[in-house]
Amino acid sequence: MNADQIIIIEADLARPEHQEATVYLLNAYAMDPFGDGKPLSEVARRDLIPGLRAHPTSLVFLAYRDAQPVGLAICFRGFSTFAARPTVNISDYFVQPEHRGAGIGRMLLGAIEAYARLHGCCKLTLEVQENNHHAQRVYSAAGFAQAMYVPEAGGSLYLAKVL
């Protein structure tokens, strides 16, 4: 690689170096204040790769800068019943803080969008912390906005129930 070369790849989770990069970056994201604020548990670290490999819709993108893993997007393919077409949900999205501002996040989103378009997807979805203003600016610049399907119903909200 040339100096300061940034590449985005679709990970092959059968490859040990992609497995290591995925766990390393997800752990860094987990420790981030907008992640979980603490490292991944040993169980999560142990079960992450086998779980992603076993899940039929997993899709992982890795960003490398100068051959070092610096960004991650873990996505899952879904399906829109109203459009009768596939979707991609960006579940985890992270660029190491010291590499932010170099366009890596924008490149990751571009790679996900290119994948989705190639596979006939009708939309990309994600969730973002309410106070993560930097990420919201990145997403907005990439064309993401609160979903609005029927104006009279209002905007779509993402809800969760922890089990």
N, C-alpha and C positions, 0 to 999 in steps of 0.2 A: 504494500500500500504506500501511496505517496503521503507526504506530511499533511496532516490535518484532513485526511480523506474520511468522508462519512458515507457509510453504506447502510442500507436497510435490507434485511433479508426475511423471508418467511422461514421460521425455524423448522428444522427437522429434529424432532424430539427423540429420534433414535440415535442421534449423534451426541456423544458425551459432552463435547464443548458447548453445544446448544443447551443441553440440560443444565450444565453448570452456570452458564450465563443467565438462564431463565431464573433459576433459584437465587443466584446472587442479586440480580436486579429486583426481583420481587421482594426479597428480604430488605433491600435498601428502601424500596417503596413502603414496605410495612413500617419501617422505622421513621419515615417522614411524618411530620405533623399532620399532613393531609392524607396519610395512609392510616395506620393503626397506632402510630406513636411508639411502637415497640417491635422488636424482631419477631420474625415468624417462629412459631413453636417448633420444637423438634419433630412433632407429628406432621405438621404442615410441610416442613422441609423434606421429610422422608417421603410423604405421600403425594406431593405436588406433581412430580413428573409422571409417576405411574397413573395418577388420576387424570391428568391432561391427556396422556396417551390413550387411556381407555375411553375417554369421553368422545363420542362420535362427531361432535361439532367444534372441537377445539381448534383454534387458529392462533399461532403465536408469531409476532414480528419482533425482531431484534435490531437495534441500531448499534453500529460500531463506529467508533471514531479512532483513527489510527490503530486499528485492530483490537481496540479495547471495547467491551460491551458497556454502553452508556445509556441505552434507552430500551424500553420494553412496552409492548402492547399485547395483552392477552384478550382474545376475542372469542366469541361463540356465534356460530351461525344459527339463525332462527328462521321463522317463516311468518309472513304477514298473511293472515287469512283474508283480509279485505282486498289486498292486492294480488293474492295468490302467487306471491313471489318470495324468494328468500330475503333475509335481512342479515346484517352483521351487528352484534352488540359488542362494544368495546367495554370489557369488564374492568381491566386494569391497564393503566396508561401512565408511564413514568419516564422522565428523563432526569438523570442525576443532576443535582443542583449546580454543580460546577461546570456543567456542559449546556445549561440552559442559555438561550439567547443566540445560539448558533444555527437555528433552523431545524434542529433534530426533531423536535416535536411536530413541526409542520411536515417534515419528510415522512415521519411515521404515519401521520394521518393521511398523507397522500398515498402511501403504499397500501393502507387499508382500503381507501376509497377505490384505488385502481383494482384491487382484488375484488371488491364488491361489484364494481361495474362489469368486470370480466365475467363474473359468475351470475349476472342478471339480477342482482339484489336491488330492491326498491328503496331501501334506506339503511342508514347507519344510526345506531342509537348509543347513548352513553349516559352516565350519571356523573355529576360533579358536586363537590362540597359547596355549599352556599357561600362560604367565605374564601374559597379558592379563586380569587379574582384573576390571578395570572392565568390559570388554566381556562377560566371562562373566556378571557380575551383570545387565547389560542384557538379554542373551539369556535368562538364567534367568527374569527378571521377565516376559519376553514368552512364556514357556512352552517354551523350548527346553531339551532335556536330552540326555544321551548316548543314542543309539539303542540300544534293547534289543528285539530281535525274538523271540528264544527264550532265556529266562533261562538255560537250561543251557549255551548257547553263549557267554554273557557279552555285554558291551557291544560296540558297533560301534566300530571304530577307523578313522580316516581316514589312509590311507597314500598316498605319492606316489613316483614314480620320475622324476627329472629327466632329460629327453632333450636 
